[in-house]
């Protein structure tokens, strides 16, 4: 028995030591994006073409491929994918994994573009990825919009410089625009037909995506929005009865029922970043009650007995009661 008492810690130590080279090897593989520039061209038919030019600098270890993952939710389709490399020309579509090829696969709600290049270390490559998005615009009476996460943050490596340029069809001018993510500046160009966003700071690993939004008068760009659900519902259970939330999205409205705080109501078309809570606005009382009523319908249909039957006082401060949903 003494042998096993001694051998156990010794074997554990040896195992940990054997894993150290693997951990060191993973940590030795490093890179960064010197530039990540995105050009988006909105087409008259309502689709938009995206061209991403990524200059990758490989600083440690050997790399052979990269993957660009694009969420497909809130779109009808993403296609016409083309990959090329500055100085090497177009890549060929293939599942072989050979250098100078790329492949496109769908996994869940994501489109994955894998591009393969010759083994690279202590060097840089500039990869160009192009694709067309259809059904990705938002259509509202007060103005149609493009909202797009153009430069995704990376969980491990930084992006030193990033820019996004969006261009509308001829005869269409931008009426509103903004961006989220890194700090930076935006400039209207070409008589208001295009806008260029430039980040003034790096995008750190695990930081916020560089997303842009712009708006133009409705009816000037054709197309239909994606076939999204008219309504969505979510629950946040919190800690037993504390910090409970029920959330309803319908058309351009979002309603949040908070058990221990004021309710929230947002017009996402006019306020996509949810900066103006309209729950206390007398002019929106009808909308508030309608959204609360729909919340109770969801509560009943999903069997949310915790909300539906609880007598805890804070659960009964909604604008309308559950009896309207039954």
C-alpha positions as CSV (number, residue, x, y, z in Angstrom):
1,X,0.0,0.0,0.0
2,X,2.9,2.4,0.7
3,X,4.1,1.9,-2.9
4,X,0.8,3.1,-4.2
5,X,0.7,6.1,-1.9
6,X,4.1,7.2,-3.2
7,X,3.5,6.3,-6.8
8,X,0.2,8.2,-7.1
9,X,1.7,11.7,-6.6
10,X,4.8,10.7,-8.6
11,X,2.7,9.5,-11.6
12,X,0.5,12.6,-11.3
13,X,3.6,14.8,-11.4
14,X,5.1,13.0,-14.3
15,X,1.8,13.3,-16.2
16,X,1.6,17.0,-15.6
17,X,5.2,17.4,-16.7
18,X,4.4,15.5,-19.9
19,X,1.6,17.9,-20.7
20,X,3.7,21.0,-20.3
21,X,5.3,20.9,-23.7
22,X,1.8,20.6,-25.3
23,X,0.6,23.7,-23.4
24,X,3.8,25.6,-24.3
25,X,3.3,24.5,-27.9
26,X,-0.2,25.9,-28.0
27,X,0.9,29.1,-26.3
28,X,3.8,29.5,-28.8
29,X,1.4,29.7,-31.8
30,X,0.6,33.4,-32.0
31,X,-0.6,35.9,-34.6
32,X,-2.3,39.2,-35.0
33,X,-4.2,41.1,-37.7
34,X,-2.3,44.1,-38.9
35,X,-5.4,45.3,-40.8
36,X,-8.9,44.0,-41.1
37,X,-10.8,46.1,-43.7
38,X,-14.3,45.4,-44.7
39,X,-16.2,46.9,-47.8
40,X,-19.9,46.4,-48.0
41,X,-21.9,47.3,-51.1
42,X,-25.7,47.4,-50.8
43,X,-27.2,46.3,-54.1
44,X,-30.4,47.6,-55.6
45,X,-32.1,44.2,-55.1
46,X,-31.6,44.4,-51.3
47,X,-28.7,41.9,-51.1
48,X,-25.2,43.2,-50.1
49,X,-21.8,42.1,-51.1
50,X,-19.1,41.9,-48.4
51,X,-15.4,42.0,-49.2
52,X,-13.0,41.3,-46.2
53,X,-9.3,42.0,-46.6
54,X,-7.4,40.6,-43.7
55,X,-3.6,41.0,-43.3
56,X,-2.5,38.3,-40.9
57,X,0.9,38.4,-39.3
58,X,2.1,35.0,-37.9
59,X,4.6,35.7,-35.1
60,X,5.2,32.3,-33.5
61,X,4.5,28.7,-34.6
62,X,3.4,27.3,-38.0
63,X,-0.1,28.0,-39.4
64,X,-1.7,26.2,-42.3
65,X,-5.3,27.5,-42.4
66,X,-7.9,29.9,-41.0
67,X,-11.7,29.9,-40.5
68,X,-14.1,32.7,-40.9
69,X,-17.4,32.0,-39.1
70,X,-20.4,34.1,-40.1
71,X,-23.7,33.8,-38.2
72,X,-26.6,33.2,-40.6
73,X,-29.4,34.2,-38.3
74,X,-31.5,37.1,-39.6
75,X,-30.5,36.4,-43.2
76,X,-32.2,34.4,-46.0
77,X,-28.9,33.2,-47.5
78,X,-25.1,33.8,-47.7
79,X,-23.5,32.6,-50.9
80,X,-21.2,33.4,-53.8
81,X,-18.2,32.8,-51.6
82,X,-14.8,33.6,-53.1
83,X,-11.4,33.4,-51.4
84,X,-8.2,34.8,-52.7
85,X,-4.8,35.9,-51.5
86,X,-3.0,39.0,-52.4
87,X,0.1,38.0,-54.4
88,X,-1.2,34.4,-55.0
89,X,-4.5,34.9,-56.8
90,X,-7.8,33.0,-56.3
91,X,-8.1,29.9,-54.1
92,X,-9.9,26.9,-55.5
93,X,-12.9,25.4,-53.7
94,X,-12.1,21.9,-52.4
95,X,-12.5,19.7,-49.4
96,X,-8.9,18.4,-49.7
97,X,-7.4,20.9,-47.3
98,X,-4.5,21.5,-49.7
99,X,-2.8,24.9,-49.9
100,X,-4.6,27.6,-51.9
101,X,-8.0,26.0,-51.4
102,X,-11.1,26.9,-49.4
103,X,-14.3,25.1,-48.4
104,X,-17.7,26.3,-47.1
105,X,-19.7,24.4,-44.6
106,X,-22.8,25.0,-42.5
107,X,-22.9,24.1,-38.8
108,X,-25.9,25.0,-36.8
109,X,-26.6,28.7,-37.4
110,X,-23.1,29.5,-38.7
111,X,-21.5,29.5,-42.1
112,X,-17.8,28.4,-41.9
113,X,-15.3,29.4,-44.5
114,X,-12.0,27.5,-44.1
115,X,-9.1,28.7,-46.2
116,X,-5.9,26.8,-46.5
117,X,-2.4,28.2,-47.3
118,X,1.1,26.8,-47.4
119,X,2.8,26.3,-43.9
120,X,3.6,29.8,-42.7
121,X,5.6,31.1,-39.8
122,X,7.3,34.5,-39.1
123,X,5.6,36.0,-42.1
124,X,2.3,37.6,-43.2
125,X,-0.5,36.8,-45.6
126,X,-3.3,39.0,-46.9
127,X,-6.5,36.9,-47.4
128,X,-9.5,38.3,-49.2
129,X,-12.9,36.7,-48.4
130,X,-16.0,37.8,-50.4
131,X,-19.6,36.7,-50.0
132,X,-23.2,38.0,-50.7
133,X,-25.8,38.3,-48.0
134,X,-29.5,38.3,-49.0
135,X,-32.4,38.9,-46.6
136,X,-30.2,40.8,-44.2
137,X,-31.6,44.3,-44.4
138,X,-34.2,45.7,-42.0
139,X,-37.3,47.4,-43.5
140,X,-39.2,50.0,-41.5
141,X,-41.7,52.8,-42.5
142,X,-39.3,55.5,-41.2
143,X,-36.3,54.1,-43.0
144,X,-34.6,50.9,-44.1
145,X,-31.4,49.8,-42.3
146,X,-28.3,47.7,-42.6
147,X,-27.0,46.3,-39.3
148,X,-23.9,44.1,-39.6
149,X,-21.1,42.7,-37.4
150,X,-18.4,43.5,-39.9
151,X,-15.3,42.7,-37.9
152,X,-15.6,39.9,-35.4
153,X,-13.4,40.0,-32.3
154,X,-11.1,37.0,-31.9
155,X,-10.9,35.1,-28.6
156,X,-7.1,34.7,-28.7
157,X,-5.5,37.3,-31.0
158,X,-5.8,41.0,-31.5
159,X,-6.8,43.1,-34.5
160,X,-4.5,46.2,-34.6
161,X,-6.3,48.2,-37.3
162,X,-9.9,47.9,-38.6
163,X,-12.2,49.8,-40.9
164,X,-15.6,49.3,-42.4
165,X,-16.9,51.1,-45.5
166,X,-20.5,50.8,-46.6
167,X,-21.8,52.1,-50.0
168,X,-25.4,52.4,-51.0
169,X,-26.8,52.2,-54.6
170,X,-26.8,55.2,-56.8
171,X,-29.3,57.8,-55.9
172,X,-29.6,56.6,-52.2
173,X,-28.1,58.7,-49.4
174,X,-27.5,57.8,-45.8
175,X,-29.7,59.6,-43.2
176,X,-28.3,58.0,-40.0
177,X,-25.3,55.9,-39.1
178,X,-23.4,54.7,-36.0
179,X,-21.1,51.9,-34.9
180,X,-20.5,49.8,-31.8
181,X,-17.3,48.1,-30.5
182,X,-14.0,49.8,-30.6
183,X,-13.8,53.6,-30.3
184,X,-13.3,55.4,-33.6
185,X,-14.6,57.9,-36.1
186,X,-17.1,57.8,-39.0
187,X,-17.0,60.0,-42.1
188,X,-19.7,60.4,-44.8
189,X,-18.1,60.2,-48.3
190,X,-19.3,60.4,-51.9
191,X,-22.0,63.0,-51.2
192,X,-23.6,60.9,-48.5
193,X,-23.8,57.7,-50.6
194,X,-21.2,56.0,-48.5
195,X,-19.8,56.0,-45.0
196,X,-16.4,54.9,-43.7
197,X,-15.9,53.8,-40.1
198,X,-12.3,53.6,-38.7
199,X,-11.4,52.2,-35.4
200,X,-8.9,54.3,-33.4
201,X,-7.9,51.4,-31.1
202,X,-7.1,47.7,-31.4
203,X,-9.8,45.1,-31.0
204,X,-8.6,43.1,-28.0
205,X,-9.0,39.4,-27.8
206,X,-12.4,38.7,-26.4
207,X,-13.5,42.3,-27.0
208,X,-16.6,43.6,-28.7
209,X,-17.3,43.0,-32.3
210,X,-17.0,46.0,-34.7
211,X,-20.7,46.4,-35.8
212,X,-22.1,49.1,-38.0
213,X,-25.6,50.4,-38.6
214,X,-26.9,52.9,-41.2
215,X,-30.3,54.0,-42.4
216,X,-31.7,55.5,-45.6
217,X,-35.2,56.5,-46.7
218,X,-37.5,53.5,-47.1
219,X,-38.6,52.3,-50.5
220,X,-35.4,53.1,-52.4
221,X,-33.8,49.6,-52.0
222,X,-35.8,46.6,-53.1
223,X,-36.0,43.3,-51.4
224,X,-37.7,41.7,-48.5
225,X,-36.5,41.0,-45.0
226,X,-35.6,37.5,-44.0
227,X,-38.5,35.2,-43.0
228,X,-38.0,35.9,-39.3
229,X,-40.5,34.9,-36.6
230,X,-43.0,37.7,-35.9
231,X,-42.4,37.2,-32.2
232,X,-39.9,35.7,-29.8
233,X,-39.8,35.1,-26.0
234,X,-37.1,34.5,-23.4
235,X,-36.9,33.7,-19.7
236,X,-34.2,34.7,-17.2
237,X,-34.7,32.8,-13.9
238,X,-32.3,34.8,-11.7
239,X,-32.1,33.6,-8.1
240,X,-35.4,31.9,-7.2
241,X,-37.7,34.9,-7.1
242,X,-35.1,37.6,-7.3
243,X,-34.0,39.1,-10.6
244,X,-36.6,37.3,-12.7
245,X,-37.1,38.5,-16.2
246,X,-39.5,37.7,-19.1
247,X,-38.8,39.2,-22.4
248,X,-41.0,39.5,-25.5
249,X,-39.8,40.8,-29.0
250,X,-42.6,41.6,-31.5
251,X,-42.1,43.5,-34.7
252,X,-40.0,46.5,-33.8
253,X,-40.8,46.4,-30.0
254,X,-39.0,44.8,-27.1
255,X,-40.7,44.4,-23.7
256,X,-38.8,43.3,-20.5
257,X,-40.8,42.4,-17.3
258,X,-38.5,42.8,-14.3
259,X,-39.7,41.5,-11.0
260,X,-37.4,43.7,-8.9
261,X,-37.0,46.7,-11.1
262,X,-38.9,48.9,-13.5
263,X,-40.2,47.3,-16.7
264,X,-38.5,48.2,-20.0
265,X,-40.0,49.0,-23.4
266,X,-37.9,49.8,-26.5
267,X,-38.7,50.8,-30.0
268,X,-35.8,48.9,-31.7
269,X,-36.3,50.6,-35.0
270,X,-35.7,54.0,-33.6
271,X,-33.5,52.9,-30.7
272,X,-31.5,49.8,-31.6
273,X,-29.1,50.2,-28.7
274,X,-32.0,50.4,-26.2
275,X,-31.0,53.7,-24.7
276,X,-34.5,55.1,-24.2
277,X,-36.9,53.2,-22.0
278,X,-40.5,54.0,-23.0
279,X,-42.2,52.0,-20.4
280,X,-43.2,55.1,-18.4
281,X,-44.2,57.1,-21.5
282,X,-48.0,57.7,-21.4
283,X,-48.1,57.8,-25.2
284,X,-46.9,54.2,-25.3
285,X,-49.2,52.8,-22.7
286,X,-51.2,50.8,-25.2
287,X,-48.1,49.2,-26.6
288,X,-46.9,48.4,-23.1
289,X,-50.1,46.7,-22.1
290,X,-50.2,44.8,-25.4
291,X,-46.7,43.5,-24.9
292,X,-47.3,42.6,-21.3
293,X,-50.5,40.7,-22.3
294,X,-48.4,38.8,-24.9
295,X,-45.9,38.0,-22.2
296,X,-48.6,36.3,-20.1
297,X,-49.7,34.3,-23.2
298,X,-46.2,33.0,-23.5
299,X,-46.0,32.3,-19.8
300,X,-49.2,30.2,-20.1
301,X,-48.3,28.4,-23.3
302,X,-44.8,27.4,-22.0
303,X,-46.1,26.1,-18.7
304,X,-44.2,28.7,-16.7
305,X,-46.0,27.9,-13.4
306,X,-43.5,29.9,-11.4
307,X,-44.8,33.0,-13.0
308,X,-48.4,32.1,-13.7
309,X,-49.4,30.9,-10.2
310,X,-46.9,32.6,-7.8
311,X,-48.5,34.9,-5.3
312,X,-45.3,36.8,-4.6
313,X,-46.1,40.4,-4.8
314,X,-43.4,41.5,-7.2
315,X,-44.7,39.1,-9.8
316,X,-48.0,41.0,-9.9
317,X,-46.7,44.5,-10.9
318,X,-47.0,43.9,-14.6
319,X,-49.1,46.4,-16.6
320,X,-51.8,43.8,-17.0
321,X,-52.5,40.6,-15.1
322,X,-52.3,37.0,-16.2
323,X,-56.1,36.6,-16.4
324,X,-56.1,38.2,-19.8
325,X,-53.9,35.5,-21.2
326,X,-56.2,32.6,-20.2
